[in-house]
Amino acid sequence: MTQVKINNKFVNKFRNGYPHLFKEAIVDIDQLQEEGTIIDLVDQHDQFIGRGYYGRQNKGYGWLLTNDKDEKINQSFFIQKISAALARRSNFFASQVTTAFRVFNGEGDGIGGLTIDYYADYFLMTFYSDGIYQFKEIIVNAIQQLTVCKAIYEKKRFDTGGKYIDDDDFVTGERANFPIIIKENGIHFAVDLNDGPMTGLFLDQREVRQRILDQYAAGKTVLNTFSYTGAFSVYATMGGAEKTVSVDLANRSLPKTIEQFQVNDLDYTKHEIRTMDVFNYFNYAVKKQLTFDLVILDPPSFARSKKRTFSVAKDYVSLLTDAIAMTKDQGVIVASTNFSGFNIEKFKQMITKAFREVGEQYQFVETFQLPEDFRYHPQFEEGNYLKVVFIKKVANH
């Protein structure tokens, strides 16, 4: 067992269950050699604080798993944590209308660095460090013991810079013929668990999409930027939108968006799907004097194209000022980010700043954060990363 001495000023933080092992907390970082090593955190008097594992993830060095000195990190530990997580999602498993959701959400369910998603009888494990990947066999065994599933797939997100490691993602079971069709709130989506880092649907936006369908879409024109596979556009159309425009730079977003319309028997030819840089589309829309009743902004935290780099922290305010110009009076902007570097209050301040810069009036209508299947650790605020604010553009009188 490797002992890791914790810097005095952080001892109480970890004693109280803070789950994320960060560089400043570790006294002798050089002794951490092999990812996946079980480590005991101790204070300067070698008194036990907690037990976890070493795994490099973003800026972190691993995760605390227990403060109980007698608890071993073994097969039964993983079975117990995954079993408890499955029990918490029993209402999702019982649903007739939603067949894709998160069943295990990292430190929120007791094991940082690991997520498990369910897609209509298939399970997808995502490993965020080489450290947690060392426990893969144990995790697969736990899923097989606790569930009935057709197959298990994996994503490895622990290359330098958190990039996706691209290879065959099939682990065990019966290979699927992709795409498989899942349901979310009764709407169909085609997903592929073995085609790069993403599956075709971001599960954490389920409640936001439903709200757009129920309250914001009927009779409206909708601009869906950074549209990925067009899920927001599909929901808006199902909610009675007059027209949707989906804009994304990725070439594959065109066929994928068409596919999502088709699996719901919707006529995609009545909608616009544009493969182009969102900022170039804004310039085009200004020239053509196009405006929309509903504008959806859900950019990646960081993106790079040939001509431009976008980062939420630096560029979200200017993205919003462009979006405000596209939005009709009394129209609504859905501003969303999954960037964990600031909280919802700071995000609202950025929105306020954007409206002030362009001299427009606004009103916060409602906010969303992570849905209940995306459990987060109460002491690890970064884990509650999703922030979605519905903002009404109020006419200046």
C-alpha positions in Angstrom: 0.0 0.0 0.0 1.5 3.3 -1.0 1.2 6.1 1.6 0.6 9.6 0.3 1.3 12.4 2.8 -1.2 15.2 2.6 -0.3 18.9 3.0 -1.4 20.1 6.5 -3.8 22.7 5.3 -5.8 20.2 3.2 -6.1 17.4 5.8 -9.5 18.4 7.1 -10.8 18.8 3.5 -10.1 15.1 2.8 -11.1 13.9 6.2 -14.5 15.4 5.4 -14.7 13.4 2.3 -13.6 15.7 -0.5 -13.0 13.3 -3.3 -10.5 14.8 -5.7 -6.7 14.4 -5.2 -5.0 17.5 -6.5 -1.4 18.4 -6.9 -1.1 21.1 -4.1 -2.4 18.6 -1.5 0.3 16.0 -2.0 3.6 16.5 -0.1 5.8 14.1 -2.2 4.2 13.8 -5.6 7.2 12.0 -7.1 6.5 8.7 -5.3 3.3 8.3 -7.4 4.6 6.1 -10.2 2.1 3.5 -11.4 -1.5 4.5 -12.2 -4.1 2.4 -10.6 -2.1 2.0 -7.4 -4.3 2.0 -4.3 -3.1 4.8 -2.0 -3.6 5.7 1.7 -3.8 9.4 2.4 -2.1 10.2 5.7 -1.4 13.3 7.7 2.1 14.4 8.8 1.8 12.0 11.9 1.0 9.1 9.5 -2.6 9.1 10.7 -5.0 7.6 8.2 -7.2 10.1 6.3 -8.7 8.0 3.5 -8.0 5.5 0.8 -8.2 5.9 -3.0 -6.3 5.4 -6.2 -3.7 7.2 -8.2 -4.8 8.2 -11.7 -4.0 11.3 -13.8 -7.1 13.1 -15.0 -7.1 16.7 -16.2 -5.3 18.5 -13.4 -6.0 15.7 -10.8 -3.9 12.9 -9.4 -6.6 10.5 -8.4 -9.7 10.1 -6.3 -10.5 9.4 -2.6 -12.8 6.4 -2.4 -13.4 5.9 1.3 -12.6 7.4 4.7 -13.0 4.0 6.3 -9.7 2.4 7.2 -11.1 -1.1 7.2 -12.7 -0.8 3.7 -10.8 -2.6 1.0 -10.9 -1.4 -2.6 -11.7 -4.8 -4.3 -14.4 -6.5 -6.3 -17.0 -6.3 -3.5 -16.3 -2.5 -3.1 -17.1 -2.0 -6.8 -20.1 -4.3 -6.7 -21.5 -2.4 -3.7 -21.0 1.1 -5.3 -22.4 0.0 -8.7 -25.3 -1.8 -7.1 -26.3 1.3 -5.0 -26.1 3.4 -8.2 -28.4 1.0 -10.1 -30.9 1.1 -7.2 -31.0 4.9 -7.3 -31.9 4.7 -11.0 -34.7 2.1 -10.6 -37.3 4.6 -11.8 -35.3 5.1 -15.0 -35.1 1.4 -15.6 -38.8 1.2 -15.1 -39.6 3.9 -17.7 -41.4 3.1 -20.9 -40.5 6.5 -22.5 -36.7 6.8 -21.7 -34.3 4.0 -22.5 -31.0 5.9 -22.3 -29.6 7.5 -19.1 -26.5 7.6 -16.8 -26.3 4.7 -14.3 -23.0 5.7 -12.6 -21.7 9.2 -12.4 -18.1 9.2 -11.2 -17.5 10.6 -7.7 -21.2 11.4 -7.4 -21.7 7.7 -7.1 -18.6 7.0 -5.1 -15.9 6.3 -7.7 -14.3 9.3 -9.5 -12.9 8.8 -13.0 -15.6 6.4 -14.1 -19.0 6.8 -15.7 -21.4 4.2 -17.0 -24.3 4.9 -19.3 -27.2 2.7 -20.3 -28.5 2.7 -23.9 -31.5 0.3 -24.3 -29.8 -2.9 -22.9 -26.3 -1.9 -23.8 -23.9 -0.4 -21.2 -21.1 2.1 -22.0 -18.2 2.5 -19.5 -16.1 5.7 -19.9 -12.7 5.7 -18.2 -11.1 9.1 -17.6 -7.7 7.9 -16.4 -5.3 5.1 -17.0 -5.6 4.6 -13.2 -9.3 3.7 -13.2 -8.8 1.7 -16.4 -6.7 -0.8 -14.3 -10.0 -1.8 -12.6 -11.8 -2.5 -15.9 -12.1 -6.2 -15.4 -13.6 -5.8 -11.9 -16.1 -3.2 -13.2 -17.1 -5.4 -16.1 -17.7 -8.3 -13.7 -19.8 -6.1 -11.5 -22.0 -5.0 -14.4 -22.4 -8.6 -15.5 -23.3 -9.8 -12.0 -25.8 -7.0 -11.3 -27.6 -6.5 -14.6 -28.9 -8.2 -17.7 -27.3 -6.7 -20.7 -26.7 -7.4 -24.4 -23.2 -6.0 -24.4 -20.7 -3.7 -22.8 -18.7 -1.0 -24.6 -16.0 1.3 -23.4 -14.6 4.7 -24.1 -11.0 5.6 -23.0 -10.7 9.3 -22.4 -7.3 9.5 -20.8 -4.8 10.4 -23.6 -2.8 13.5 -23.0 -5.3 16.4 -23.0 -8.2 14.1 -22.3 -8.5 13.1 -25.9 -10.3 10.0 -27.0 -8.2 6.9 -27.6 -9.5 5.5 -30.8 -9.9 1.8 -31.2 -12.6 -0.9 -31.2 -14.8 0.0 -28.1 -16.5 -3.4 -27.9 -15.7 -5.2 -24.6 -18.0 -8.2 -24.1 -21.4 -9.6 -25.0 -23.2 -9.6 -28.3 -22.0 -7.0 -30.7 -24.7 -4.5 -31.7 -25.7 -3.5 -35.2 -25.3 0.2 -35.0 -27.1 2.5 -34.9 -29.4 1.3 -32.2 -32.5 3.3 -31.6 -33.1 4.5 -28.0 -36.0 6.5 -26.6 -35.7 9.8 -24.6 -39.0 11.2 -23.4 -40.7 9.1 -26.1 -38.6 10.6 -28.9 -36.3 8.3 -30.9 -32.6 8.7 -31.3 -30.0 6.7 -33.3 -26.9 6.1 -31.3 -23.6 4.4 -32.0 -21.4 3.2 -29.1 -18.5 2.2 -31.3 -17.9 5.3 -33.5 -15.4 7.7 -31.9 -15.7 9.5 -28.5 -19.4 10.4 -28.7 -22.5 8.4 -29.1 -24.9 10.8 -30.9 -26.7 12.2 -27.9 -25.7 14.1 -24.8 -27.8 12.5 -22.0 -27.4 15.4 -19.5 -29.6 17.7 -21.6 -32.7 15.5 -21.5 -34.8 17.8 -19.2 -33.8 21.0 -21.2 -34.9 19.4 -24.5 -38.2 18.3 -22.9 -38.8 21.9 -21.7 -38.1 23.3 -25.2 -40.7 20.9 -26.6 -43.3 21.6 -23.9 -43.0 25.4 -23.6 -40.9 27.1 -26.2 -41.2 25.5 -29.6 -44.8 25.8 -30.9 -45.1 28.0 -33.9 -41.5 29.3 -33.4 -38.4 29.7 -35.6 -35.4 28.0 -33.9 -31.7 28.4 -34.4 -29.7 25.5 -33.0 -26.0 26.4 -32.9 -23.2 23.8 -32.3 -26.0 21.4 -33.1 -24.0 18.2 -33.2 -26.7 15.6 -34.3 -29.6 18.0 -34.1 -31.3 16.7 -30.9 -32.6 20.1 -29.9 -33.9 20.6 -33.4 -35.8 17.3 -33.3 -37.4 18.2 -30.0 -38.3 21.7 -31.2 -39.9 20.2 -34.4 -41.8 17.6 -32.3 -43.0 20.6 -30.2 -44.4 22.3 -33.2 -41.7 24.6 -34.3 -42.3 26.3 -37.6 -38.7 25.9 -38.8 -35.4 24.9 -37.3 -31.9 25.8 -38.5 -29.1 23.5 -37.2 -25.5 24.8 -37.6 -22.4 22.8 -36.8 -18.9 22.8 -38.3 -18.4 19.0 -38.3 -19.1 17.4 -41.6 -20.7 14.4 -40.0 -23.4 16.5 -38.3 -25.3 16.7 -41.6 -26.0 13.0 -42.1 -26.4 12.4 -38.4 -29.0 15.2 -38.0 -30.9 13.9 -41.1 -30.9 10.4 -39.4 -32.3 11.8 -36.2 -35.2 13.5 -38.1 -35.8 10.3 -40.0 -36.0 8.0 -37.1 -38.9 10.2 -35.8 -40.6 10.2 -39.2 -40.0 14.0 -39.6 -39.4 15.6 -43.0 -35.9 17.0 -42.6 -36.2 18.9 -46.0 -38.5 21.4 -44.3 -35.6 22.4 -42.1 -32.1 23.8 -42.7 -29.0 21.8 -41.7 -25.8 23.8 -42.3 -22.3 22.5 -42.1 -20.4 25.7 -41.3 -18.7 27.7 -38.5 -21.3 29.1 -36.2 -19.6 32.5 -36.2 -19.7 32.6 -40.0 -23.4 31.7 -39.9 -23.9 34.7 -37.6 -22.3 37.0 -40.1 -24.4 35.5 -42.9 -27.6 35.9 -40.8 -26.8 39.5 -40.0 -26.3 40.3 -43.7 -29.6 38.6 -44.6 -31.3 40.2 -41.6 -32.4 36.8 -40.2 -33.8 36.6 -36.7 -35.2 33.8 -34.6 -37.7 33.3 -31.8 -35.5 30.8 -30.1 -31.7 30.6 -30.2 -29.9 27.6 -28.6 -26.2 28.0 -27.6 -24.5 24.9 -26.4 -20.9 25.1 -27.5 -18.1 22.8 -26.5 -15.9 24.1 -23.6 -13.1 24.3 -26.1 -13.0 24.0 -29.9 -10.5 24.7 -32.6 -11.2 25.2 -36.3 -8.7 26.2 -39.1 -9.4 29.9 -38.5 -10.6 30.2 -34.9 -10.2 28.9 -31.4 -13.2 29.1 -29.1 -13.0 28.8 -25.3 -16.1 29.2 -23.1 -14.1 31.0 -20.4 -12.8 33.7 -22.9 -15.4 33.8 -25.7 -18.9 33.0 -24.3 -19.7 36.7 -23.8 -19.0 37.5 -27.4 -20.9 34.4 -28.6 -23.9 35.7 -26.6 -23.6 39.2 -28.1 -23.8 37.7 -31.6 -26.8 35.5 -30.5 -28.6 38.5 -29.0 -28.5 40.2 -32.5 -30.2 37.0 -34.0 -33.0 36.9 -31.4 -36.3 38.6 -31.9 -37.8 40.9 -29.3 -39.6 38.7 -26.7 -37.5 35.8 -28.1 -35.6 33.4 -25.9 -31.9 32.4 -25.8 -31.1 29.0 -24.2 -27.5 29.6 -23.0 -25.8 26.4 -22.0 -22.3 25.3 -21.0 -20.7 22.2 -19.5 -17.5 24.1 -18.6 -16.7 23.2 -14.9 -14.4 26.2 -14.3 -17.2 28.5 -13.0 -20.5 28.2 -11.3 -24.0 29.2 -12.4 -23.7 32.7 -10.6 -20.6 33.5 -12.6 -22.4 32.3 -15.8 -25.3 34.6 -15.1 -22.8 37.5 -14.7 -21.4 36.7 -18.1 -24.9 36.8 -19.6 -25.6 40.1 -17.9 -22.3 41.5 -19.3 -23.2 40.5 -22.9 -26.6 42.1 -22.7 -25.1 45.3 -21.2 -22.5 45.4 -24.0 -25.2 45.5 -26.7 -27.6 47.7 -24.7 -30.5 45.2 -24.7 -32.9 44.4 -21.9 -33.3 40.8 -20.7 -35.0 38.6 -18.1 -33.8 35.3 -16.7 -36.7 32.9 -17.2 -35.5 29.6 -15.7 -32.3 27.6 -15.1 -31.4 23.9 -15.3 -28.5 22.0 -14.0 -27.7 18.3 -14.1 -30.7 15.8 -14.1 -31.0 13.4 -11.2 -29.2 10.5 -12.9 -26.1 12.7 -13.1 -25.5 12.6 -9.4 -22.7 14.9 -8.2 -20.6 15.0 -5.0 -21.8 17.8 -2.6 -18.3 18.9 -1.8 -17.0 18.7 -5.4 -18.7 21.7 -7.1 -16.9 21.1 -10.4 -18.8 17.8 -10.7 -22.1 19.8 -11.0 -20.9 21.2 -14.4 -24.0 21.8 -16.5 -25.5 25.2 -16.5 -28.4 26.1 -18.7 -30.2 29.5 -18.5 -33.3 30.5 -20.5 -33.1 34.2 -21.1 -35.9 36.4 -22.6 -34.9 39.3 -24.8 -37.2 42.1 -23.6 -37.9 44.9 -26.2 -36.4 48.3 -25.3 -39.2 50.8 -25.0 
